[in-house]
Amino acid sequence: MPEDTTTEELREMKEKVNLTYKRVREKKERESKRITYLIIILIVSIILSVIFAARDISESEPAVYRYIPNIFGILLLISIFGIMYYSV
């Protein structure tokens, strides 16, 4: 009978290790997806901030258009810090 308990204990330990391995793998997959999304946001925000910064804003356009490059610059900074956070 003691052999059965050790076999069961080994089986339980193996299940715990498998669950832990699965959790670690899922966490790495989620982090890699986050980094991918942040890189996409980084590229899009660079492109849009350059486009909007290069536009000549006339007096007839609303003042909000002057702040659009700043908004994309903030997105750029957020994505850079996010990439640094999740890549470490």
Backbone bond lengths (Angstrom), bond angles and torsions (degrees), N, CA, C in turn:
res aa  C-N    CA-C-N  psi(-1)  N-CA   C-N-CA  omega(-1)  CA-C   N-CA-C  phi
1 M - - - 1.458 - - 1.531 113.08 -
2 P 1.314 121.47 -38.08 1.467 119.56 179.29 1.530 112.27 -60.00
3 E 1.329 117.86 -28.64 1.451 120.24 178.80 1.523 110.92 -64.43
4 D 1.328 116.71 -36.10 1.459 120.21 179.26 1.539 110.78 -64.55
5 T 1.309 116.85 -40.98 1.463 118.88 -178.72 1.532 110.43 -67.23
6 T 1.313 117.45 -38.77 1.472 118.13 179.43 1.532 109.88 -68.15
7 T 1.322 116.34 -36.98 1.456 119.06 177.45 1.525 110.27 -63.98
8 E 1.307 116.53 -42.14 1.461 120.22 178.15 1.530 111.14 -65.41
9 E 1.337 115.50 -40.16 1.464 119.05 178.44 1.528 110.52 -63.79
10 L 1.316 116.74 -41.56 1.460 120.44 177.72 1.522 111.09 -63.47
11 R 1.311 116.36 -40.36 1.454 120.95 178.67 1.527 110.52 -64.00
12 E 1.341 117.00 -42.48 1.462 120.81 178.08 1.530 111.04 -64.01
13 M 1.325 116.91 -41.97 1.456 120.67 178.89 1.525 110.46 -64.17
14 K 1.320 116.68 -39.61 1.465 120.63 178.93 1.526 110.40 -64.36
15 E 1.323 117.50 -40.65 1.460 120.91 177.31 1.524 111.33 -63.62
16 K 1.344 116.87 -40.98 1.462 120.24 178.25 1.523 111.03 -63.00
17 V 1.345 116.28 -42.00 1.470 119.96 179.24 1.522 110.08 -64.47
18 N 1.310 117.08 -42.16 1.470 120.41 178.91 1.524 111.37 -63.05
19 L 1.330 117.22 -41.24 1.458 120.45 178.12 1.529 110.95 -64.84
20 T 1.330 116.04 -42.07 1.460 119.56 178.69 1.517 110.42 -63.57
21 Y 1.312 117.95 -43.23 1.462 122.17 178.98 1.526 110.24 -62.00
22 K 1.330 115.87 -41.46 1.462 120.20 179.98 1.524 110.48 -64.75
23 R 1.340 117.63 -41.19 1.463 121.07 179.35 1.533 111.12 -64.33
24 V 1.323 116.27 -42.52 1.468 120.06 179.73 1.525 110.31 -64.18
25 R 1.317 117.18 -42.57 1.459 121.19 179.48 1.525 111.08 -63.87
26 E 1.343 117.19 -43.02 1.461 120.56 178.26 1.527 111.06 -64.42
27 K 1.326 117.03 -38.88 1.463 120.27 178.80 1.522 110.61 -63.55
28 K 1.320 117.80 -42.61 1.460 121.15 178.40 1.525 111.16 -64.33
29 E 1.326 117.19 -39.01 1.469 120.60 178.07 1.530 110.75 -64.27
30 R 1.334 116.84 -42.37 1.469 120.05 178.93 1.524 110.55 -63.54
31 E 1.334 116.94 -42.52 1.455 119.79 -179.90 1.518 111.36 -66.07
32 S 1.330 117.76 -37.33 1.461 119.10 179.05 1.533 110.45 -68.15
33 K 1.339 117.26 -34.78 1.467 120.07 175.60 1.521 110.62 -66.00
34 R 1.333 116.86 -41.02 1.463 120.13 178.97 1.518 110.86 -62.25
35 I 1.328 116.32 -43.42 1.459 119.68 179.27 1.522 110.41 -63.03
36 T 1.332 117.12 -40.35 1.463 120.44 178.38 1.524 110.77 -62.12
37 Y 1.328 117.33 -44.97 1.462 120.59 179.07 1.524 110.83 -63.49
38 L 1.326 116.88 -40.51 1.456 119.89 179.91 1.527 111.56 -66.31
39 I 1.320 117.01 -36.04 1.465 120.24 177.24 1.528 110.03 -66.46
40 I 1.333 116.97 -39.91 1.471 120.41 177.10 1.524 110.08 -63.01
41 I 1.332 117.43 -44.37 1.465 120.98 178.20 1.520 110.04 -62.33
42 L 1.322 116.87 -39.85 1.462 121.40 178.82 1.522 111.23 -60.07
43 I 1.309 117.14 -48.94 1.467 121.30 -178.50 1.534 110.96 -64.26
44 V 1.333 116.28 -45.85 1.470 119.94 -179.04 1.525 110.69 -64.61
45 S 1.332 116.83 -40.79 1.470 118.43 -179.13 1.524 111.35 -68.59
46 I 1.332 118.12 -34.50 1.470 119.83 175.71 1.525 110.12 -63.57
47 I 1.306 116.27 -48.08 1.471 120.26 -178.83 1.524 110.85 -61.41
48 L 1.319 117.65 -48.00 1.467 120.41 -177.25 1.523 112.14 -68.67
49 S 1.330 117.39 -36.81 1.466 118.15 179.23 1.522 110.94 -67.70
50 V 1.331 117.53 -36.54 1.465 120.09 176.97 1.527 110.10 -67.27
51 I 1.315 117.32 -42.27 1.473 120.40 179.75 1.526 110.85 -62.40
52 F 1.333 116.29 -48.03 1.462 118.71 -177.37 1.520 112.10 -73.01
53 A 1.325 118.36 -30.25 1.460 120.18 178.02 1.521 110.96 -71.94
54 A 1.323 117.40 -29.40 1.466 120.94 -178.82 1.529 112.61 -79.81
55 R 1.321 116.73 -16.10 1.468 119.29 179.92 1.509 110.32 -69.68
56 D 1.306 114.93 144.12 1.456 120.93 174.89 1.524 107.35 -90.54
57 I 1.318 115.56 112.34 1.462 120.00 -176.42 1.523 108.62 -89.24
58 S 1.312 114.58 120.70 1.462 118.89 -179.56 1.521 109.88 -87.36
59 E 1.313 115.27 172.47 1.461 120.70 -178.72 1.520 112.75 -71.20
60 S 1.342 117.20 -23.50 1.459 119.68 -176.33 1.526 112.41 -78.12
61 E 1.333 117.80 -19.25 1.461 120.34 179.85 1.529 110.00 -79.36
62 P 1.318 116.37 151.26 1.473 119.23 179.70 1.531 111.52 -61.58
63 A 1.311 115.48 154.99 1.466 120.98 -178.04 1.518 112.64 -68.96
64 V 1.321 116.95 -16.56 1.464 120.68 -179.35 1.530 110.64 -62.30
65 Y 1.329 116.21 -32.13 1.458 119.84 -178.43 1.526 112.25 -63.20
66 R 1.323 117.28 -22.70 1.464 119.96 178.17 1.526 111.12 -71.75
67 Y 1.313 117.10 -24.70 1.460 120.57 -176.21 1.525 113.45 -93.72
68 I 1.307 118.09 -7.13 1.463 121.08 -178.28 1.529 111.86 -60.90
69 P 1.345 120.24 -45.11 1.468 118.03 176.87 1.529 112.92 -60.43
70 N 1.327 117.15 -33.36 1.463 119.74 177.62 1.522 111.38 -65.76
71 I 1.319 116.33 -38.61 1.464 120.29 178.95 1.528 110.21 -62.81
72 F 1.339 115.83 -44.38 1.462 118.37 178.55 1.523 111.56 -69.23
73 G 1.315 117.54 -29.70 1.464 120.65 175.01 1.519 111.42 -65.98
74 I 1.334 116.17 -38.57 1.467 119.71 176.93 1.526 110.14 -66.39
75 L 1.333 117.62 -42.09 1.467 120.72 175.45 1.520 110.93 -59.59
76 L 1.322 115.87 -38.55 1.456 121.30 178.83 1.522 110.37 -61.68
77 L 1.329 116.81 -46.83 1.461 120.28 179.20 1.521 111.86 -64.35
78 I 1.322 116.47 -41.83 1.465 120.12 179.33 1.527 110.28 -61.57
79 S 1.326 116.80 -43.61 1.466 118.82 -178.97 1.528 111.29 -68.62
80 I 1.330 117.91 -35.91 1.477 119.48 177.78 1.533 110.22 -64.34
81 F 1.333 116.67 -46.89 1.464 119.20 179.44 1.530 111.46 -66.26
82 G 1.322 117.29 -34.90 1.466 120.07 176.88 1.515 111.94 -65.25
83 I 1.335 116.46 -41.59 1.466 120.09 177.52 1.524 109.90 -62.95
84 M 1.327 116.32 -43.06 1.469 119.17 178.89 1.522 110.98 -63.61
85 Y 1.333 117.16 -39.43 1.462 121.10 -178.71 1.525 111.82 -66.02
86 Y 1.329 117.00 -46.30 1.457 119.98 -175.14 1.528 113.42 -82.91
87 S 1.339 118.08 -15.65 1.462 118.31 -179.89 1.523 112.15 -86.20
88 V 1.336 117.77 -13.30 1.468 120.10 -179.72 1.504 110.17 -86.54
